[in-house]
Amino acid sequence: MGVLEDKSRARTFYRYLSKVYDIINPFIWNEEMRDRAVGWLDLDPDDRVLDVGCGTGFATEGLLQHTDDVWGLDQSAHQLERAYAKFGKRGNVRFHRGDAERLPFADDSFDAYWSSGSIEYWPNPVDALEEARRVTKPGRPVLVVGPDYPDSTLMQRLADAIMLFYDETEADRMFAAAGFEEFEHHIQQRAPGTPRAITTVAYVPEGTDDDEERAETVEAA
């Protein structure tokens, strides 16, 4: 496990990174990459979207081009302060401070789930992906952007020491373990030689065992 796959360390890291995040981020994950990924969600204007690990709201801005019903969640108070400065603490975007592995929302609350630049800090990514599946309506998309595993041995060792980097095979394993059956991966890159992102679009299964168990519970009551 990388040094930043620890929630307290990640919060400390973002306490300082938040000051320059919006300056650094476009060199790795820019508007063109973001907007292309948002397009894969195929949102309708009335869709409710959850942005997990919303940070300063870079992805939130892209999502708001397609729907006005965006909810943001982040564990970093410092990142959220930057988001409040953009959107207002009680503006159109509903912000929550919380944990991707324990989302404070009811089952089937959202029409789409988005998370970019967050999975690499999750100590238990499968748990967080299960939560993504739980809060997203059946048949609807869950999109997760993470860092693609480097090619060189040296960069692989460095990546493993810092945070979660993963390839398509590992993405297959994580999403399948979280209960997803249909998903596809896209490799995105700002320019040749720059860090690659692996963007996965998965769909929440319809008629899952969890749905049947909930229905049986309601009938029994």
Residue pairs with C-beta under 8 A, 6 or more apart in sequence:
1 123
2 120
2 159
2 160
2 161
2 162
2 163
2 164
3 9
3 161
3 162
3 163
4 10
4 13
4 120
4 121
4 162
4 163
5 120
5 121
5 122
5 123
5 163
5 164
6 123
7 75
7 99
7 121
7 123
10 75
10 76
10 121
11 75
11 76
11 77
14 21
14 55
14 76
14 78
14 79
15 76
15 78
17 24
18 55
18 56
18 76
18 78
18 79
18 81
18 82
21 55
21 56
21 79
21 82
22 56
22 58
22 82
25 58
25 117
27 190
27 194
28 190
28 194
28 195
28 197
29 58
29 116
29 117
29 145
29 190
29 197
30 190
31 62
32 190
33 188
33 189
33 190
33 197
34 58
34 59
34 62
34 116
35 62
35 65
36 188
37 116
37 143
37 145
37 186
37 188
37 199
38 59
38 62
38 63
38 65
38 66
38 114
40 141
40 143
40 186
40 199
40 201
41 49
41 66
41 112
41 114
41 141
41 143
41 201
42 141
43 49
43 63
43 66
43 67
43 111
43 112
44 67
44 111
45 66
45 67
45 68
46 67
46 69
47 66
47 67
47 69
47 111
47 112
48 67
48 69
48 70
48 71
48 109
48 110
48 111
48 112
49 63
49 67
49 69
49 70
49 71
49 110
49 111
49 112
49 113
49 114
50 71
50 72
50 73
50 103
50 105
50 109
50 110
50 112
50 113
50 114
50 135
50 136
51 59
51 60
51 63
51 70
51 71
51 72
51 73
51 114
51 115
52 73
52 74
52 100
52 103
52 113
52 114
52 115
52 118
52 128
52 132
53 73
53 74
53 75
53 100
53 115
53 116
53 117
53 118
53 119
53 121
54 60
54 72
54 73
54 74
54 79
54 80
54 83
54 95
55 74
55 76
55 79
55 82
55 83
55 117
55 118
56 79
56 82
56 83
56 86
57 72
57 82
57 83
57 86
57 87
57 93
58 116
59 114
59 116
60 70
60 72
60 83
60 87
60 93
61 86
63 70
63 114
64 70
64 92
64 93
68 92
70 92
70 93
70 94
71 93
71 94
71 95
71 96
71 105
71 110
72 80
72 83
72 93
72 94
72 95
72 96
73 95
73 96
73 97
73 98
73 100
73 103
73 104
74 80
74 83
74 95
74 97
74 98
75 97
75 98
75 99
75 100
77 97
80 95
80 97
83 93
83 95
84 95
87 93
87 95
89 95
96 104
98 104
100 115
100 118
100 122
100 128
100 131
100 132
101 122
101 123
101 124
101 127
101 128
101 131
102 131
103 131
103 132
103 134
103 135
105 135
106 135
107 134
107 135
107 210
107 214
108 135
108 136
108 137
108 138
109 135
109 136
110 135
110 136
110 137
110 140
111 136
111 137
111 140
112 136
112 140
112 141
112 142
112 143
113 132
113 135
113 136
113 140
113 141
113 142
113 143
114 143
115 132
115 143
115 144
115 145
116 143
116 144
116 145
116 197
117 145
117 146
119 125
119 128
119 144
119 145
119 146
119 164
120 146
120 147
120 163
120 164
120 165
121 163
121 164
122 128
122 164
125 164
125 174
126 174
126 177
126 178
129 142
129 144
129 174
129 175
129 177
129 178
129 180
130 178
130 179
132 142
132 144
132 178
133 142
133 178
133 179
133 180
133 204
133 205
134 210
136 142
136 204
137 204
138 204
138 205
138 206
138 207
138 208
138 211
139 203
139 204
139 206
140 203
140 204
141 201
141 202
141 203
141 204
142 180
142 201
142 202
142 203
142 204
143 199
143 200
143 201
143 202
144 199
144 200
144 202
145 188
145 197
145 198
145 199
145 200
146 164
146 165
146 166
146 171
146 197
146 198
146 200
147 159
147 163
147 164
147 165
147 166
147 195
147 196
147 197
147 198
148 165
148 166
148 167
148 187
148 195
148 196
148 197
148 198
149 156
149 159
149 165
149 166
149 167
149 170
150 156
150 158
150 159
150 165
156 165
159 165
166 174
166 198
167 198
168 185
168 198
171 183
171 185
171 198
171 200
172 183
175 183
175 200
175 202
179 205
179 208
179 210
180 202
180 203
180 204
180 205
181 203
181 205
182 202
182 203
182 205
183 200
183 201
183 202
183 203
184 200
184 201
185 198
185 199
185 200
186 198
186 199
186 200
186 201
187 196
187 197
187 198
187 199
188 196
188 197
188 198
188 199
189 195
189 196
189 197
